[in-house]
Structures are given as C-alpha cells and as structure tokens.
C-alpha cells in the first residue's frame, strides 16, 4: 500500500539541485561527513562493522550487497541537501501549499438519506499551506501512517468535498484503500 510519508519525501527530493552520490565510496564519504568523521557512527547507522566502513572509504570494497546498497542509498537520501529540503518544505508550509494526487476509496459519514458507500475516486487537489505545515510537522515528529492519512483526509474533506465550507457541512471523509498517492510542492 502506498505510504503518505514516502510520498512527501519523494516530493521533497524533487527539489534537490544535485543528484545524490552514485558510488558506494562517495556515499560513505558523504555519510562520514554528516556524522562528523565518525566511522563508528556511520557503521551504527548502516548496521555494519566499523572496519567495513573503512574498507569502503579506502575503495577496497566496491560492490555492496543489495540490502546494504539499499540502506546506504536510503541513509544518504535522508541527509542529502538539508537546506534545500528545509527551504522547499518551509515554502510549502507558509506560502504555496502542496498538490495531492491520489486514487483511493473515499467513504463518507453524512446526513440521513444520503449514501455513505465508499467508492474509488481519482482526485488532484491543491491543499493550502495550513495542511502542508501540519503534514510536515506530523512527519517530523514521528507520526504514524494512519495519523498522516487522517491529516490528508481532513484536507481533502475541507477543500475538495466541502468546498471550503460552501456545502456538505456535516460530511466526514475516510481515506482508505489507497491505490497511489503523490504530492508536489
């Protein structure tokens, strides 16, 4: 199932001005720099021995195992261009907002006499900075996927389904069975 946190990270990465380092040696050097030249900290971060980190740095090992290569790339992506990442998120949180594109099942709790059967919908909607700010704050504080989903559902409920309070004032929206979800700043 698609993950809202991962989608927010991908949208942030789209703002990077340079690609991440390609070779394992360059990635290790970058992580070493972010960990203030502590090979022990890099080793703990990757779940490998300190000696293995040193061998990558010297170029003695050139091809990591697939699982280590994936962890190495993920750790570099987390730390890559922190100022660019912060600037993009701050801009989305204060002025531009973000765009959510999703295909998911939306269920409703509404007034008697209306249908509450969930159905698949494809929605592309701009969410104001208030929701971008809440999503980023929740993600940074370690919110669960369910909590991030509730914030996104509330944003879609207020902006898309309720038309910013112009209709369906008692409507409550559930955001389930996500086929895909993408964000853009």
PEDA-V232091 format. One record per pair of residues at least 24 apart in sequence whose ideal C-beta (glycine too) atoms are under 7 Angstrom apart, sorted by the first residue. I is the first residue (numbers start at 1). GAP is how many residues later the second one is. D is the distance in Angstrom with one decimal. If there is no record, write none. Layout:
# PEDA-V232091
((I/GAP/D) (I/GAP/D))
This chain:
# PEDA-V232091
((1/177/6.0) (2/176/5.0) (2/178/5.2) (2/179/5.0) (3/142/6.0) (4/141/6.3) (4/144/4.2) (4/145/5.8) (4/148/5.9) (4/177/6.0) (5/134/5.6) (5/140/6.4) (5/143/5.9) (7/174/5.1) (7/175/5.6) (7/176/5.1) (8/127/6.3) (8/131/5.9) (8/175/5.5) (11/87/6.9) (11/172/4.0) (11/173/5.6) (11/174/5.8) (12/73/5.3) (12/76/5.8) (12/77/6.3) (13/64/6.7) (15/69/5.9) (15/73/3.9) (15/170/6.6) (16/64/6.5) (16/65/5.3) (16/68/5.9) (17/64/6.8) (17/67/5.8) (20/56/5.2) (20/57/6.1) (20/60/5.1) (21/55/6.6) (24/32/5.6) (24/38/6.7) (24/40/5.2) (24/48/6.3) (25/31/5.8) (25/32/6.7) (25/34/5.5) (27/45/5.2) (27/49/4.9) (28/25/6.2) (28/28/4.4) (28/29/5.3) (29/28/6.5) (30/46/5.8) (31/44/6.1) (31/45/6.4) (32/25/6.7) (34/45/4.8) (45/30/5.8) (46/25/5.5) (46/26/6.3) (46/29/6.4) (47/24/6.8) (88/97/5.7) (89/47/5.2) (91/94/7.0) (92/37/6.7) (92/40/4.4) (92/93/4.5) (93/36/5.6) (93/39/5.0) (93/40/3.9) (93/43/5.8) (94/35/5.6) (95/34/6.1) (96/33/6.9) (96/89/6.3) (97/29/5.9) (97/30/5.4) (97/31/4.7) (97/32/4.7) (97/35/5.2) (98/29/5.6) (98/34/4.6) (98/85/5.3) (98/86/6.5) (98/87/5.4) (99/25/6.7) (99/27/5.2) (99/84/6.8) (99/85/4.6) (100/25/5.7) (100/27/5.9) (100/52/6.4) (100/81/6.8) (100/83/5.7) (101/81/4.8) (102/76/6.5) (102/78/6.6) (102/79/4.3) (103/76/4.1) (103/77/5.6) (104/71/5.9) (104/72/6.8) (104/73/5.9) (104/74/4.3) (104/75/6.1) (105/71/5.0) (105/72/3.8) (106/67/5.8) (106/68/6.7) (106/69/6.5) (107/67/4.0) (107/69/6.3) (108/63/6.0) (108/64/6.9) (108/65/6.1) (109/63/4.2) (110/58/6.9) (110/60/6.3) (110/61/5.1) (111/59/5.4) (118/56/6.9) (118/58/6.8) (123/33/6.5) (123/37/6.0) (125/31/6.1) (125/34/5.9) (125/35/4.8) (127/28/4.4) (127/32/6.1) (131/24/3.8) (149/26/5.4))
